[in-house]
């Protein structure tokens, strides 16, 4: 038999298929935590705890909020207020309107109804009443009414027109606060206060400028009357002794006599 060439031996040999060369896997570079979080948000989502674990977490008890106590409205003392209107006391319309709109005073108290009209007539009045019945306004309103009704508007440089003596520093502050509230409607009437424990130099400066309505404790007032030359009381029209019984109990009777000696007023004390 003759030999056939390799090419002629078989035409049905399987054709060799060229396989693609094997590519060695590349190692991915390591990323920093921040870059990895930005590059693969899905991976971050996978790390979040499952919903089941959140449901099984212990419940935190709600914080207890203390109950807020609402103060009860103030009860009006029976028999404290009069049935009359503020306009019936003889006060000007501007003062009545200021009391109603700014100070929310609609009706006078009984002691104010009895005390204010005779004071406006220029009479001397002795007021006896319990604390909280409106004694301060009983003498403050006639003073303001009289000073604002002067034919010529008063000026602080004229000196003190009304003097109110009180036994303690605390009462001096309270009375001054009331006067400041009332006199907001009449800005040209200037209130002021002098009392022990304050700087005497600053009080002298206020007296030099002028104080129309002055609240004072006896000791400090007597000191200024003796030493402060710029303290003018030549046009003094009103003198009030607030808590006069306490002034006498604290031993201010001699001081009061000396204070009144600088003025045109005279005080009748029990030993007169």
Phi, psi and omega per residue, in radians:
X1 nan 2.423 3.121
X2 -1.518 2.597 -3.132
X3 -1.415 2.422 3.079
X4 -1.673 2.714 3.115
X5 -1.257 2.696 -3.131
X6 -0.974 -0.557 -3.133
X7 -1.201 -0.520 -3.052
X8 -1.605 -0.144 -3.069
X9 -1.159 -0.804 -3.108
X10 -2.651 2.285 3.082
X11 -1.741 -0.028 -3.093
X12 -1.839 0.406 3.096
X13 -1.193 2.433 -3.134
X14 -1.143 2.400 3.130
X15 -1.364 2.395 -3.131
X16 -1.348 2.283 3.109
X17 -1.708 2.177 3.140
X18 -1.289 2.024 3.090
X19 -1.448 2.568 3.136
X20 -1.173 2.438 -3.120
X21 -1.038 2.492 3.139
X22 -1.264 2.255 3.136
X23 -1.737 2.166 3.140
X24 -1.208 2.340 -3.107
X25 -1.125 2.400 3.129
X26 -1.534 2.454 3.123
X27 -1.455 2.138 -3.128
X28 -1.216 2.385 -3.141
X29 -1.204 2.562 3.115
X30 -1.329 2.356 3.141
X31 -1.852 2.678 3.079
X32 -1.210 2.776 -3.098
X33 -0.998 -0.709 -3.124
X34 -1.147 -0.765 -3.134
X35 -1.175 -0.692 -3.133
X36 -1.106 -0.659 3.133
X37 -1.150 -0.657 3.115
X38 -1.302 -0.614 -3.072
X39 -1.331 -0.554 -3.081
X40 -2.257 1.391 3.117
X41 -1.163 -0.448 -3.128
X42 -1.163 -0.664 3.140
X43 -1.132 -0.624 3.106
X44 -1.178 -0.614 3.127
X45 -1.183 -0.583 -3.137
X46 -1.165 -0.493 -3.097
X47 -1.380 -0.231 -3.139
X48 -1.156 2.537 -3.087
X49 -1.151 2.528 -3.136
X50 -1.131 2.797 -3.111
X51 -1.105 -0.534 -3.120
X52 -1.117 -0.643 -3.136
X53 -1.214 -0.536 3.104
X54 -1.209 -0.671 3.139
X55 -1.171 -0.559 -3.088
X56 -1.469 -0.013 3.140
X57 -1.206 2.576 -3.098
X58 -1.169 2.531 -3.141
X59 -1.385 2.320 3.120
X60 -1.537 2.164 -3.118
X61 -1.163 2.452 -3.134
X62 -1.190 2.489 -3.138
X63 -1.190 2.429 -3.139
X64 -1.468 2.110 3.125
X65 -1.613 2.146 -3.132
X66 -1.115 2.479 -3.138
X67 -1.210 2.379 3.139
X68 -1.553 2.178 3.133
X69 -1.493 2.074 3.113
X70 -1.504 2.113 -3.116
X71 -1.117 2.447 3.127
X72 -1.239 2.542 3.129
X73 -1.061 2.529 -3.112
X74 -1.164 2.324 3.113
X75 -1.510 2.336 3.100
X76 -1.320 2.364 3.139
X77 -1.170 2.284 -3.120
X78 -1.128 2.247 3.132
X79 1.419 0.211 -3.123
X80 -1.440 -0.755 -3.036
X81 -1.712 2.624 3.104
X82 -1.513 2.802 3.090
X83 -1.471 -0.148 -3.117
X84 -1.403 2.848 3.109
X85 -1.581 2.826 3.131
X86 -1.089 -0.582 -3.115
X87 -1.138 -0.302 -3.118
X88 -1.412 -0.097 -3.092
X89 -1.491 -0.131 -3.106
X90 1.602 0.278 3.121
X91 -1.532 2.663 -3.129
X92 -1.241 2.816 -3.082
X93 -1.101 -0.670 -3.120
X94 -1.111 -0.694 3.133
X95 -1.230 -0.718 3.116
X96 -1.098 -0.764 3.137
X97 -1.123 -0.680 3.108
X98 -1.128 -0.711 3.121
X99 -1.118 -0.655 -3.099
X100 -1.338 -0.844 -3.008
X101 -1.438 -0.711 -3.038
X102 -1.657 -0.622 -3.091
X103 -1.856 -0.068 3.074
X104 0.989 0.738 3.056
X105 -1.862 1.993 -3.054
X106 -1.713 -0.617 -3.106
X107 -2.359 2.595 3.094
X108 -1.352 2.727 3.013
X109 -1.364 2.956 -3.106
X110 -1.117 -0.694 -3.129
X111 -1.192 -0.572 3.074
X112 -1.223 -0.674 3.108
X113 -1.090 -0.644 -3.116
X114 -1.451 -0.548 -2.996
X115 -1.630 -0.567 -3.019
X116 -1.212 -0.828 -3.113
X117 -1.001 -0.795 3.118
X118 -1.175 -0.516 3.075
X119 -1.166 -0.672 3.114
X120 -1.163 -0.389 3.092
X121 -1.455 -0.058 3.117
X122 1.547 0.259 -3.119
X123 -1.532 2.680 3.021
X124 -1.391 2.347 -3.022
X125 -2.279 2.369 3.005
X126 -1.915 2.043 -3.064
X127 -1.858 2.206 3.045
X128 -2.147 2.102 -3.117
X129 -2.830 2.811 -3.135
X130 -1.303 2.854 3.082
X131 -1.146 2.401 3.115
X132 1.595 0.176 -3.134
X133 -1.769 0.088 3.060
X134 1.587 0.579 -3.124
X135 -1.193 -0.610 -3.099
X136 -1.093 -0.794 3.108
X137 -1.213 -0.381 -3.139
X138 -1.084 -0.657 3.076
X139 -1.742 -0.373 -3.128
X140 -1.254 -0.716 -3.107
X141 -1.133 -0.769 3.069
X142 -1.081 -0.639 3.102
X143 -1.086 -0.844 -3.123
X144 -1.124 -0.742 3.133
X145 -1.039 -0.747 -3.104
X146 -1.232 -0.746 -3.084
X147 -1.221 -0.627 -3.138
X148 -1.329 -0.300 -3.103
X149 -1.654 0.149 3.125
X150 -1.083 2.495 -3.141
X151 -0.960 -0.719 3.048
X152 -1.924 2.308 -3.119
X153 -0.999 2.237 -3.101
X154 -1.216 2.694 3.123
X155 -2.158 2.529 -3.115
X156 -1.098 -0.431 3.135
X157 -1.251 -0.186 3.095
X158 -1.307 -0.202 -3.132
X159 1.749 -2.932 -3.068
X160 -1.444 2.262 3.122
X161 -1.788 -0.446 -3.131
X162 -2.407 2.377 -3.098
X163 -2.183 2.204 -3.118
X164 -2.093 2.052 3.137
X165 -1.734 2.302 -3.138
X166 -2.270 2.672 -3.065
X167 -1.392 -0.437 -3.021
X168 -2.293 2.828 3.085
X169 -1.142 -0.700 -3.107
X170 -1.078 -0.764 3.122
X171 -1.180 -0.596 3.098
X172 -1.073 -0.736 3.123
X173 -1.145 -0.744 -3.128
X174 -1.102 -0.811 -3.125
X175 -1.125 -0.694 3.120
X176 -1.103 -0.679 3.096
X177 -1.081 -0.742 3.127
X178 -1.106 -0.778 3.137
X179 -1.095 -0.722 3.129
X180 -1.091 -0.680 3.117
X181 -1.164 -0.722 -3.125
X182 -1.220 -0.698 -3.029
X183 -1.425 0.047 3.044
X184 -1.116 -0.398 3.097
X185 -1.436 -0.213 -3.113
X186 -2.361 1.422 -2.967
X187 -1.175 -0.329 -3.104
X188 -1.418 -0.180 3.055
X189 -1.674 1.987 -2.960
X190 -1.777 2.105 3.040
X191 -1.553 2.791 3.111
X192 -2.814 2.993 -3.065
X193 -2.559 2.392 2.996
X194 -2.298 2.391 -3.098
X195 -2.786 2.789 3.139
X196 -1.103 2.550 -3.122
X197 1.700 -0.261 3.106
X198 -1.666 2.893 3.138
X199 -1.243 2.137 -3.096
X200 -1.185 -0.534 -3.125
X201 -1.130 -0.757 3.134
X202 -1.201 -0.580 3.080
X203 -1.157 -0.671 3.088
X204 -1.084 -0.664 3.125
X205 -1.122 -0.690 3.120
X206 -1.190 -0.713 3.121
X207 -1.160 -0.583 3.112
X208 -1.142 -0.699 3.090
X209 -1.207 -0.579 3.116
X210 1.996 2.287 3.080
X211 -2.244 2.052 -3.063
X212 -1.256 -0.796 3.137
X213 -2.106 2.000 -3.023
X214 -1.962 2.238 3.022
X215 -1.804 2.319 -3.028
X216 -2.635 2.646 2.923
X217 -1.559 2.604 -3.000
X218 -1.016 -0.781 -3.073
X219 -1.085 -0.828 -3.119
X220 -1.214 -0.638 3.105
X221 -1.103 -0.773 3.140
X222 -1.112 -0.613 3.097
X223 -1.086 -0.775 -3.138
X224 -1.231 -0.614 3.107
X225 -1.119 -0.530 -3.138
X226 -1.420 -0.611 -2.932
X227 -2.069 -0.386 -3.052
X228 -1.660 1.853 -3.071
X229 -1.265 -0.459 -3.104
X230 -1.421 -0.009 -3.135
X231 -1.427 1.898 -3.043
X232 -1.845 2.149 3.082
X233 -2.246 0.381 -3.103
X234 -1.142 -0.449 -3.132
X235 -1.870 0.454 -3.120
X236 -1.138 2.278 -3.100
X237 -2.057 -0.445 -3.041
X238 -2.230 2.408 3.051
X239 -2.338 2.180 -3.116
X240 -2.191 2.314 3.004
X241 -1.911 1.726 -3.137
X242 -1.436 2.252 -3.036
X243 0.975 1.020 -3.079
X244 -1.073 -0.629 3.141
X245 -1.101 -0.657 3.124
X246 -1.253 -0.599 3.066
X247 -1.017 -0.726 3.133
X248 -1.275 -0.660 3.133
X249 -1.112 -0.575 -3.137
X250 -1.444 0.044 3.047
X251 1.477 0.471 -3.137
X252 -1.632 0.203 -3.051
X253 -1.087 -0.751 3.123
X254 -1.183 -0.673 3.087
X255 -1.099 -0.688 3.132
X256 -1.124 -0.720 3.118
X257 -1.086 -0.719 3.126
X258 -1.209 -0.664 3.109
X259 -1.088 -0.804 -3.124
X260 -1.189 -0.388 3.070
X261 -1.163 -0.406 3.083
X262 -1.457 -0.128 -3.086
X263 -2.092 -3.053 3.116
X264 -1.669 0.177 -3.099
X265 -1.727 2.796 3.091
X266 -2.390 2.343 -3.122
X267 -1.890 2.230 3.090
X268 -1.580 1.910 3.129
X269 -1.686 2.862 -3.063
X270 -0.988 -0.542 -3.081
X271 -1.545 0.046 3.119
X272 -1.249 nan nan
